[in-house]
Amino acid sequence: MHFITEIIQPLCQCYQEQGQEQELIQYLKKCFNDYPNLYLMLTIANYLQRINNEQTAIDFIAEQVNNDQSLRNLSKLINLYLSTAHNSAAEKLNMLQAIIQQLSAGKPAYCCSHCGFTAPILYWNCPGCHHWSSARPLQKNIGGG
């Protein structure tokens, strides 16, 4: 389950081609309950928005923000609110979004369990110690930091 984020796109494509988006959402929610991480949460929210409506996606992310108040979750929630905001509210949300993006930029996504080498992409062979299959996702929780 650690590498669900690596297969999520082709998995979603398979479900879509079979016309089973509702089943996909249920499966992704099960995966999310077993191994919560930001990428799964955002994927679920995107499908909820597309299949149900924007408010369902907002409610789902708001629930996750309440459970794990990280900057990236808050950022996604702000993006959803921005789509319905007007004038000064949208301007303030954009400013808040820019600050959050600056605070959360540049964080590594993977860490070698052998030597501690961190990288933003998955290396099957660690560039630091050259061990195979030692990289693990850093996002143990939803926000990853």
ROSE-4610 file (N, C-alpha, C; in Angstrom, 1 decimal, always signed):
// ROSE-4610
residu = [M/M/M/H/H/H/F/F/F/I/I/I/T/T/T/E/E/E/I/I/I/I/I/I/Q/Q/Q/P/P/P/L/L/L/C/C/C/Q/Q/Q/C/C/C/Y/Y/Y/Q/Q/Q/E/E/E/Q/Q/Q/G/G/G/Q/Q/Q/E/E/E/Q/Q/Q/E/E/E/L/L/L/I/I/I/Q/Q/Q/Y/Y/Y/L/L/L/K/K/K/K/K/K/C/C/C/F/F/F/N/N/N/D/D/D/Y/Y/Y/P/P/P/N/N/N/L/L/L/Y/Y/Y/L/L/L/M/M/M/L/L/L/T/T/T/I/I/I/A/A/A/N/N/N/Y/Y/Y/L/L/L/Q/Q/Q/R/R/R/I/I/I/N/N/N/N/N/N/E/E/E/Q/Q/Q/T/T/T/A/A/A/I/I/I/D/D/D/F/F/F/I/I/I/A/A/A/E/E/E/Q/Q/Q/V/V/V/N/N/N/N/N/N/D/D/D/Q/Q/Q/S/S/S/L/L/L/R/R/R/N/N/N/L/L/L/S/S/S/K/K/K/L/L/L/I/I/I/N/N/N/L/L/L/Y/Y/Y/L/L/L/S/S/S/T/T/T/A/A/A/H/H/H/N/N/N/S/S/S/A/A/A/A/A/A/E/E/E/K/K/K/L/L/L/N/N/N/M/M/M/L/L/L/Q/Q/Q/A/A/A/I/I/I/I/I/I/Q/Q/Q/Q/Q/Q/L/L/L/S/S/S/A/A/A/G/G/G/K/K/K/P/P/P/A/A/A/Y/Y/Y/C/C/C/C/C/C/S/S/S/H/H/H/C/C/C/G/G/G/F/F/F/T/T/T/A/A/A/P/P/P/I/I/I/L/L/L/Y/Y/Y/W/W/W/N/N/N/C/C/C/P/P/P/G/G/G/C/C/C/H/H/H/H/H/H/W/W/W/S/S/S/S/S/S/A/A/A/R/R/R/P/P/P/L/L/L/Q/Q/Q/K/K/K/N/N/N/I/I/I/G/G/G/G/G/G/G/G/G]
num = [1/1/1/2/2/2/3/3/3/4/4/4/5/5/5/6/6/6/7/7/7/8/8/8/9/9/9/10/10/10/11/11/11/12/12/12/13/13/13/14/14/14/15/15/15/16/16/16/17/17/17/18/18/18/19/19/19/20/20/20/21/21/21/22/22/22/23/23/23/24/24/24/25/25/25/26/26/26/27/27/27/28/28/28/29/29/29/30/30/30/31/31/31/32/32/32/33/33/33/34/34/34/35/35/35/36/36/36/37/37/37/38/38/38/39/39/39/40/40/40/41/41/41/42/42/42/43/43/43/44/44/44/45/45/45/46/46/46/47/47/47/48/48/48/49/49/49/50/50/50/51/51/51/52/52/52/53/53/53/54/54/54/55/55/55/56/56/56/57/57/57/58/58/58/59/59/59/60/60/60/61/61/61/62/62/62/63/63/63/64/64/64/65/65/65/66/66/66/67/67/67/68/68/68/69/69/69/70/70/70/71/71/71/72/72/72/73/73/73/74/74/74/75/75/75/76/76/76/77/77/77/78/78/78/79/79/79/80/80/80/81/81/81/82/82/82/83/83/83/84/84/84/85/85/85/86/86/86/87/87/87/88/88/88/89/89/89/90/90/90/91/91/91/92/92/92/93/93/93/94/94/94/95/95/95/96/96/96/97/97/97/98/98/98/99/99/99/100/100/100/101/101/101/102/102/102/103/103/103/104/104/104/105/105/105/106/106/106/107/107/107/108/108/108/109/109/109/110/110/110/111/111/111/112/112/112/113/113/113/114/114/114/115/115/115/116/116/116/117/117/117/118/118/118/119/119/119/120/120/120/121/121/121/122/122/122/123/123/123/124/124/124/125/125/125/126/126/126/127/127/127/128/128/128/129/129/129/130/130/130/131/131/131/132/132/132/133/133/133/134/134/134/135/135/135/136/136/136/137/137/137/138/138/138/139/139/139/140/140/140/141/141/141/142/142/142/143/143/143/144/144/144/145/145/145]
x = [+0.8/+0.0/+0.9/+2.2/+3.0/+3.1/+3.0/+3.2/+1.9/+0.8/-0.5/-0.4/+0.4/+0.4/+1.1/+1.9/+2.7/+1.7/+0.7/-0.2/-1.6/-1.8/-3.2/-3.7/-2.9/-3.3/-3.8/-3.0/-3.5/-4.7/-4.7/-5.8/-7.1/-7.1/-8.2/-8.7/-7.7/-8.1/-8.8/-8.4/-9.1/-10.5/-10.7/-12.1/-12.9/-12.3/-13.1/-13.5/-12.6/-12.9/-14.0/-14.2/-15.3/-16.5/-16.5/-17.6/-17.9/-16.9/-17.1/-16.5/-16.8/-16.2/-16.7/-17.9/-18.4/-17.7/-17.4/-16.7/-15.2/-14.7/-13.3/-13.3/-14.2/-14.2/-14.3/-15.1/-15.2/-13.8/-13.2/-11.9/-10.8/-10.8/-9.9/-10.1/-11.3/-11.6/-11.1/-11.3/-10.7/-9.2/-8.6/-7.1/-6.7/-7.5/-7.2/-7.3/-8.3/-8.5/-7.3/-6.8/-5.7/-4.4/-4.2/-2.9/-3.2/-3.6/-3.9/-2.7/-2.9/-1.9/-2.5/-1.8/-2.4/-2.8/-2.0/-2.3/-3.6/-3.9/-5.1/-6.3/-6.1/-7.1/-7.5/-6.5/-6.8/-7.5/-7.1/-7.7/-9.1/-9.4/-10.8/-11.6/-11.1/-11.8/-12.1/-11.1/-11.3/-12.4/-12.5/-13.6/-14.9/-14.9/-16.2/-16.7/-15.8/-16.2/-16.7/-16.1/-16.5/-17.8/-17.9/-19.1/-20.3/-20.0/-21.1/-21.3/-20.6/-20.6/-19.4/-19.2/-18.1/-18.3/-19.5/-19.7/-19.3/-19.6/-19.2/-17.7/-17.0/-15.5/-15.0/-15.6/-15.3/-15.5/-16.6/-17.0/-16.0/-15.6/-14.6/-13.3/-12.8/-11.5/-11.6/-12.7/-12.8/-12.7/-13.4/-13.3/-11.8/-11.1/-9.7/-8.9/-9.1/-8.4/-8.7/-9.9/-10.2/-9.5/-9.3/-8.5/-7.0/-6.5/-5.0/-4.8/-4.6/-4.6/-3.2/-3.0/-1.7/-1.9/-0.8/-0.9/-1.4/-1.0/-1.4/-2.9/-3.4/-4.9/-5.6/-5.1/-5.7/-5.7/-4.5/-4.4/-5.4/-5.6/-6.6/-8.0/-8.3/-9.6/-9.8/-8.8/-8.8/-9.1/-8.4/-8.6/-10.1/-10.7/-12.1/-13.0/-12.7/-13.5/-13.3/-12.1/-11.8/-12.7/-13.1/-13.9/-15.3/-15.7/-17.0/-16.9/-15.7/-15.5/-15.5/-15.8/-15.9/-15.2/-14.7/-14.1/-13.0/-13.3/-12.3/-12.0/-13.0/-12.8/-11.9/-12.1/-11.2/-9.7/-9.6/-8.3/-7.6/-8.3/-7.7/-7.4/-8.2/-7.9/-6.7/-6.6/-5.4/-4.1/-4.2/-3.0/-2.7/-3.7/-3.4/-2.9/-3.4/-2.9/-1.4/-1.0/+0.4/+1.3/+0.8/+1.7/+1.8/+0.7/+0.7/+1.6/+1.6/+2.4/+3.9/+4.2/+5.6/+6.1/+5.2/+5.6/+5.8/+5.0/+5.1/+5.9/+6.5/+7.3/+8.6/+9.0/+10.3/+10.5/+9.4/+9.6/+9.8/+10.7/+11.0/+9.8/+9.6/+8.5/+8.9/+10.2/+10.7/+12.0/+12.2/+13.4/+13.9/+15.2/+15.8/+15.8/+15.3/+15.2/+16.6/+17.5/+18.9/+19.8/+19.9/+20.8/+20.2/+18.8/+18.2/+18.1/+18.7/+18.7/+17.2/+16.9/+15.6/+15.6/+14.4/+14.3/+12.8/+12.6/+11.2/+10.5/+11.4/+10.8/+11.3/+10.7/+11.0/+12.2/+13.2/+14.4/+14.3/+14.3/+14.3/+15.7/+16.7/+18.1/+18.5/+18.8/+19.1/+20.4/+20.3/+21.5/+22.6/+22.1/+23.0/+23.8/+23.1/+23.8/+23.8/+23.0/+22.9/+22.2/+21.4/+20.5/+19.3/+18.8/+17.6/+16.4/+15.3/+14.0/+14.0/+14.8/+14.9/+14.1/+13.6/+12.9/+11.5/+11.0/+9.7/+9.1/+7.8/+7.1/+7.2/+7.5/+7.6/+6.2/+5.2/+3.9/+3.2/+3.6/+2.9/+1.5/+1.3/+0.0/-0.5/-1.6/-2.2/-1.4/-0.9/-0.2/+1.3/+1.9/+3.3/+4.2/+3.8/+4.7/+3.9]
y = [-1.2/+0.0/+1.3/+1.1/+2.3/+3.0/+2.2/+2.8/+3.0/+3.1/+3.4/+4.6/+5.6/+6.8/+6.6/+5.6/+5.3/+4.6/+4.0/+3.3/+3.9/+5.0/+5.6/+6.0/+6.6/+7.1/+6.0/+4.9/+3.8/+3.1/+3.0/+2.4/+3.2/+4.5/+5.3/+5.2/+5.2/+5.0/+3.7/+2.7/+1.4/+1.5/+2.0/+2.2/+3.1/+4.2/+5.1/+4.4/+3.6/+2.9/+1.9/+1.4/+0.5/+1.2/+2.5/+3.3/+3.0/+2.8/+2.5/+3.5/+4.8/+5.8/+5.8/+5.4/+5.3/+4.2/+3.1/+2.0/+2.4/+3.2/+3.8/+4.6/+5.5/+6.3/+5.5/+4.5/+3.6/+2.9/+2.4/+1.8/+2.7/+3.9/+4.9/+5.3/+5.4/+5.7/+4.6/+3.4/+2.3/+2.4/+2.6/+2.8/+4.0/+5.0/+6.2/+5.9/+5.1/+4.8/+3.9/+3.0/+2.2/+2.9/+3.8/+4.5/+6.0/+6.8/+8.2/+9.0/+9.6/+10.5/+11.5/+12.6/+13.7/+13.4/+12.6/+12.3/+11.6/+10.6/+9.9/+10.8/+11.7/+12.6/+13.5/+14.0/+14.9/+14.2/+13.0/+12.2/+11.9/+11.5/+11.3/+12.6/+13.7/+15.0/+15.4/+15.1/+15.4/+14.6/+13.3/+12.5/+12.8/+13.2/+13.6/+14.9/+15.8/+17.0/+16.7/+15.9/+15.6/+14.8/+13.8/+12.9/+13.4/+13.9/+14.4/+15.9/+16.7/+18.1/+18.7/+20.0/+20.7/+20.7/+20.8/+20.9/+19.5/+18.4/+17.1/+17.1/+17.6/+17.6/+18.5/+19.7/+20.6/+20.0/+19.3/+18.7/+17.6/+16.8/+15.7/+16.3/+17.3/+17.9/+18.6/+19.3/+20.0/+19.0/+17.9/+16.8/+16.4/+16.2/+15.8/+16.9/+18.2/+19.3/+19.3/+19.0/+18.9/+17.8/+16.7/+15.6/+15.8/+16.4/+16.7/+18.0/+19.0/+20.4/+20.7/+20.3/+20.6/+21.7/+22.3/+23.4/+22.9/+21.7/+21.3/+21.0/+20.4/+20.2/+21.5/+22.5/+23.8/+24.4/+24.2/+24.8/+24.3/+23.0/+22.4/+22.9/+23.0/+23.6/+25.0/+25.8/+27.2/+27.2/+26.3/+26.2/+25.9/+25.0/+24.7/+26.0/+26.6/+27.8/+29.0/+29.0/+30.1/+30.0/+28.8/+28.6/+29.3/+29.5/+30.2/+31.6/+32.0/+33.3/+34.4/+35.6/+36.8/+38.0/+38.8/+40.1/+40.0/+40.7/+40.8/+39.5/+38.6/+37.3/+36.5/+36.5/+35.8/+36.4/+37.7/+38.3/+37.8/+37.8/+37.4/+35.9/+35.1/+33.7/+33.4/+34.2/+34.0/+34.4/+35.4/+35.8/+34.7/+34.2/+33.1/+31.9/+31.6/+30.4/+30.6/+31.8/+32.0/+31.8/+32.3/+32.1/+30.6/+29.9/+28.4/+27.7/+28.0/+27.4/+27.7/+28.9/+29.2/+28.4/+28.2/+27.5/+26.0/+25.4/+24.0/+23.6/+24.5/+24.2/+23.4/+22.6/+22.0/+20.8/+20.3/+19.2/+17.9/+17.1/+15.8/+14.8/+13.9/+13.0/+11.6/+11.2/+9.9/+10.0/+8.9/+8.8/+7.4/+7.2/+5.9/+5.4/+4.2/+3.6/+3.1/+3.1/+2.6/+3.8/+4.8/+5.9/+7.3/+7.4/+8.7/+9.6/+9.3/+10.1/+10.5/+11.8/+12.3/+12.8/+12.6/+13.1/+13.4/+14.3/+14.6/+13.5/+12.6/+11.5/+10.2/+9.1/+7.8/+7.2/+6.9/+6.2/+4.7/+3.8/+2.4/+2.0/+2.6/+2.4/+3.7/+3.7/+5.0/+5.6/+6.9/+7.6/+7.8/+7.7/+7.9/+6.7/+5.5/+4.3/+3.2/+3.4/+2.4/+1.1/+1.2/+0.0/+0.0/-1.1/-1.3/-1.3/-0.7/-0.7/-0.3/+0.7/+1.1/+2.5/+3.1/+4.3/+4.1/+5.0/+4.9/+6.3/+6.4/+7.7/+8.3/+9.6/+10.3/+10.6/+10.7/+11.1/+9.9/+9.9/+8.9/+9.4/+10.7/+11.2/+12.0/+12.6/+13.3/+14.4/+15.2/+16.4/+16.2/+15.1/+14.9/+15.9/+16.7/+17.6/+18.7]
z = [+0.0/+0.0/+0.0/+0.3/+0.4/-1.0/-2.1/-3.4/-4.2/-3.5/-4.2/-5.1/-4.6/-5.4/-6.8/-6.9/-8.1/-9.1/-8.7/-9.6/-9.8/-9.1/-9.0/-10.4/-11.2/-12.5/-13.4/-13.6/-14.5/-13.8/-12.5/-11.8/-12.1/-12.0/-12.2/-13.7/-14.6/-16.0/-16.2/-15.6/-15.8/-15.3/-14.1/-13.6/-14.5/-15.0/-15.9/-17.2/-17.7/-19.0/-18.8/-17.6/-17.3/-16.8/-16.7/-16.3/-14.8/-14.0/-12.6/-11.7/-11.9/-11.1/-9.6/-9.4/-8.0/-7.3/-7.9/-7.3/-7.1/-8.0/-7.8/-6.5/-6.4/-5.2/-3.9/-3.9/-2.7/-2.5/-3.5/-3.4/-2.9/-3.4/-3.0/-1.6/-1.1/+0.3/+1.2/+0.8/+1.6/+1.7/+0.5/+0.5/+1.4/+1.4/+2.2/+3.6/+4.0/+5.4/+5.9/+5.0/+5.4/+5.4/+4.4/+4.3/+3.8/+4.8/+4.4/+3.9/+2.7/+2.2/+1.3/+1.1/+0.4/-1.0/-1.7/-3.1/-3.3/-2.4/-2.4/-2.1/-1.1/-0.7/-1.8/-2.5/-3.6/-4.8/-5.0/-6.1/-5.8/-4.5/-4.1/-4.3/-3.8/-4.0/-5.4/-6.3/-7.7/-8.3/-7.9/-8.5/-7.8/-6.5/-5.9/-6.6/-6.9/-7.6/-8.9/-9.7/-11.0/-11.1/-10.2/-10.3/-9.5/-8.3/-7.5/-7.7/-6.9/-7.1/-6.3/-6.5/-5.8/-4.3/-3.8/-2.3/-1.7/-2.3/-1.8/-1.7/-2.6/-2.6/-1.5/-1.3/-0.3/+1.1/+1.3/+2.5/+2.9/+1.9/+2.1/+2.6/+1.8/+2.2/+3.5/+3.8/+5.1/+6.2/+6.0/+7.1/+7.3/+6.2/+6.3/+7.0/+6.7/+7.3/+8.8/+9.2/+10.6/+11.3/+10.6/+11.1/+11.2/+10.1/+10.0/+9.4/+10.2/+9.8/+9.2/+8.0/+7.3/+6.3/+5.9/+4.9/+3.5/+3.1/+1.8/+1.7/+2.8/+2.8/+2.8/+3.5/+3.6/+2.2/+1.5/+0.2/-0.8/-0.7/-1.7/-1.3/+0.0/+0.4/-0.2/-0.1/-0.6/-2.1/-2.8/-4.2/-4.6/-3.8/-4.1/-3.7/-2.6/-2.3/-3.3/-3.9/-4.9/-6.1/-6.4/-7.6/-7.4/-6.2/-6.0/-5.4/-5.0/-4.4/-5.4/-4.9/-5.7/-5.1/-5.9/-5.6/-4.4/-3.3/-2.3/-1.6/-1.5/-0.9/-1.7/-3.0/-3.9/-3.9/-3.8/-3.7/-2.4/-1.3/+0.0/+0.0/-0.6/-0.7/-1.6/-2.7/-3.5/-2.8/-2.0/-1.2/-0.2/+0.5/+1.4/+0.7/-0.4/-1.2/-1.6/-2.0/-2.3/-1.1/+0.0/+1.2/+1.6/+1.5/+1.8/+0.8/-0.5/-1.4/-1.2/-0.8/-0.4/+0.8/+1.8/+3.0/+2.7/+1.8/+1.6/+0.4/-0.3/-1.5/-1.2/-2.1/-2.0/-1.0/-0.4/+0.5/-0.2/+0.2/-0.4/-0.2/-1.2/-1.1/-0.7/-0.9/-0.6/+0.2/+1.0/+1.9/+1.8/+1.7/+1.7/+3.2/+3.3/+4.7/+5.1/+4.2/+4.6/+5.0/+4.2/+4.4/+4.7/+4.5/+4.8/+3.6/+2.5/+1.3/+1.0/+0.8/+0.4/-1.0/-1.7/-3.1/-3.4/-4.3/-4.7/-5.6/-6.1/-7.0/-6.5/-6.9/-6.5/-7.3/-6.5/-7.1/-6.6/-7.5/-7.1/-6.6/-7.1/-6.7/-6.0/-4.7/-4.0/-4.5/-4.9/-5.4/-4.3/-3.0/-1.9/-1.5/-1.3/-0.9/-1.9/-3.0/-4.0/-3.6/-2.6/-2.2/-3.1/-3.4/-4.2/-3.4/-3.9/-3.2/-1.8/-1.4/+0.0/+0.2/-0.9/-0.8/-0.3/+0.6/+1.1/+1.0/+0.8/+0.8/+2.2/+2.2/+3.5/+4.1/+3.3/+3.8/+4.6/+5.8/+6.7/+7.1/+7.1/+7.4/+6.1/+6.3/+5.1/+4.6/+5.5/+5.1/+4.8/+5.3/+5.0/+5.6/+6.6/+7.2/+7.8]
